[in-house]
Amino acid sequence: MRRAYPVILRKDKGFVVVDVPDFQIGTQGVDYADAIFMARDVIGLCGIDMEDDDVQLPEASSIQDLEGLKKEGDVVTLVDVDFEEYRRQNDLRMVKKNCTVPAWLSHEAEKQGLNF
């Protein structure tokens, strides 16, 4: 599921601070490109953690909703995140699965060289 969330980028001494109001989180990058990359990463990480905890993802605010939080020189933009793709690329935990199957199926699978 792909969603786009608004973020506020604020230039600071040597880096760019990112505020993600919908998730009440923040991050930073060395420049605007890195800050947007880091914003996508922190939103993706927070989002899959919420999904794992059966917490509904927040609805994305509109950019106009953030105008009150914006200060002079800030950049308000959207960052898109595909949560399913983020999980595939970043959730690399190994999970051991044991299963019980009928003997006939086990025999057929072994004949086919299947490992299960």
C-alpha positions in Angstrom: 0.0 0.0 0.0 1.5 3.3 -1.1 0.8 6.5 0.7 2.2 10.0 0.6 2.7 11.9 3.8 3.6 15.6 4.2 6.9 16.5 5.8 8.6 19.8 6.8 12.2 20.3 5.9 14.2 22.9 7.8 17.8 23.8 6.9 20.0 23.9 10.0 23.8 24.1 10.6 25.2 21.5 8.3 22.1 19.3 8.0 18.4 19.3 7.1 15.9 18.5 9.9 12.8 16.6 8.9 9.5 16.8 10.8 6.8 14.1 10.0 3.8 15.5 11.9 1.4 12.6 11.0 3.7 10.1 12.8 5.0 12.6 15.4 8.6 11.6 14.5 11.6 13.3 13.0 14.9 12.6 11.4 17.6 14.5 9.5 19.9 14.3 6.5 23.0 16.0 5.3 21.2 17.7 2.4 17.6 17.8 1.0 18.0 14.6 -1.0 19.3 12.7 2.0 16.7 14.2 4.3 13.9 13.0 2.0 15.5 9.5 1.8 15.7 9.5 5.7 12.0 10.7 5.9 10.9 7.8 3.7 13.0 5.4 5.8 11.6 6.6 9.2 8.0 6.6 7.9 8.4 3.1 6.5 10.0 1.8 9.7 7.3 3.4 11.9 4.6 2.2 9.6 5.6 -1.5 9.5 6.0 -1.4 13.3 2.5 0.0 13.6 1.2 -2.7 11.3 2.9 -5.4 13.3 1.2 -4.0 16.4 -2.2 -4.0 14.7 -2.3 -0.2 14.9 -3.9 1.6 12.0 -1.6 3.9 10.0 -2.5 7.6 10.3 -4.3 9.3 7.5 -2.1 11.7 5.6 -2.6 15.4 6.4 -2.8 17.8 3.5 0.0 20.2 2.8 -2.3 23.1 3.7 -2.8 21.6 7.2 1.0 22.1 7.8 1.1 25.7 6.8 0.6 26.8 10.4 3.7 24.8 11.4 5.8 26.1 8.7 8.5 28.8 9.5 10.3 31.1 7.1 12.6 29.1 4.9 11.0 25.8 5.6 10.0 23.5 2.7 6.8 21.5 2.9 6.6 18.5 0.6 5.2 15.1 0.2 7.1 11.8 0.8 5.7 8.6 -0.6 6.2 5.2 1.0 5.1 1.8 -0.3 4.8 0.0 3.0 4.7 -3.5 1.4 7.8 -2.8 -0.6 9.6 -1.3 2.4 8.8 -4.4 4.4 10.2 -6.7 1.6 13.4 -4.7 1.5 14.0 -4.1 5.2 12.4 -6.8 7.2 15.0 -9.5 6.7 14.4 -11.5 9.8 14.5 -15.2 9.4 11.5 -17.2 10.6 11.6 -20.9 11.2 8.5 -22.7 10.2 7.6 -26.3 11.2 4.7 -28.0 9.5 2.9 -31.3 9.6 1.8 -32.9 6.4 0.3 -36.2 5.5 2.8 -39.0 4.9 1.8 -39.4 1.2 2.5 -35.6 0.6 5.8 -35.9 2.3 6.8 -38.8 0.2 5.7 -37.1 -3.0 7.6 -33.9 -2.0 10.8 -35.8 -1.3 10.5 -37.6 -4.7 10.3 -34.1 -6.3 13.3 -32.8 -4.3 11.2 -30.3 -2.4 12.5 -29.0 0.9 9.9 -27.8 3.3 
